[in-house]
């Protein structure tokens, strides 16, 4: 389970070093094999352990090639999916095409999302958090926020 938010740096070769607390887990569960792809809704990247990505691929296989929306999603996720092998120092190389999609600069934010990580440009991450917090406050003040059944069941 990946959780938390980590400030990281991208080196001159386009590599990022994963937090120490996750390296052993990624080595034991995925042999250091990771898949990185774009997020089709946000300017960030998605980083999956290989076993988690294989589950995503199985779901993508079930999508129709005749439905334009489903085909677009497959094209975007699979077309950008890149193998990223973690080296002995816990680093992975992010290809330039993926870095460009997420507008990554030197400062990054690695965000745990249970079964995967999101990789954000640091500044973009802070902007998104501020937008999300403002949206939540606006909904709370309006008092008529419609929550999905899943959100209503989530008691924090």
Buried (B, 14 or more C-beta within 10 A) or exposed (E): EBEEEBEBEBEEEBBBBBBEEBBEEBBEBBEBBBBBBBBEEEBBBBBBBBEBBEEBBEEBEEBEEEEEEBEEBBEBBEEBBBEBEBEEEBBBBBBEEBBEBBEBEEBBBBBBEEBBBBBBBBEBBEEBBEEEEEEEEEEEEEEEEEEEEEEEEEEE
